Amino acid sequence: MPPDDLETPPTPEQDARDRRAANIFLLMAGAVLVGAGLWLADAMIDARRADDCMSSGRRNCNPIETPGR
């Protein structure tokens, strides 16, 4: 009598469904990583611009915008 914890082998349809789910997950994870990388690069560029501005002695590097009346 075989042990109860052994599973039957997956069918080709189950394999295809599992591969599809894994591919979708990897695609979404890749998109999140690319988005995070772009956000980080943009933040670093802004920080570099502010640092360059302050290094040149200017005082209005990050002006505060006020709404018009």
C-alpha positions, -999 to 999 in steps of 0.1 A, spaced: 0 0 0 16 34 -10 19 62 15 -9 88 15 15 118 11 25 109 -25 8 129 -51 -2 118 -86 19 133 -113 5 166 -127 -13 165 -160 0 186 -190 -28 210 -184 -18 216 -148 19 220 -159 9 246 -185 -13 264 -160 16 264 -134 41 277 -160 16 304 -171 11 316 -135 49 316 -128 55 336 -160 28 362 -151 43 365 -116 78 369 -130 66 395 -154 49 415 -127 80 413 -104 102 425 -133 79 454 -139 80 464 -102 118 462 -103 120 483 -134 96 509 -119 116 510 -86 148 514 -106 134 543 -126 121 560 -95 154 556 -78 173 570 -108 150 600 -109 154 607 -72 192 605 -76 191 629 -106 170 654 -85 194 651 -56 224 657 -79 208 688 -94 200 702 -60 236 695 -48 251 712 -79 229 742 -73 238 745 -36 275 740 -44 274 769 -68 263 792 -40 227 798 -51 200 801 -25 168 794 -44 176 758 -55 143 744 -44 118 773 -47 85 769 -30 56 773 -53 26 792 -40 -9 791 -55 -19 822 -74 -46 845 -60 
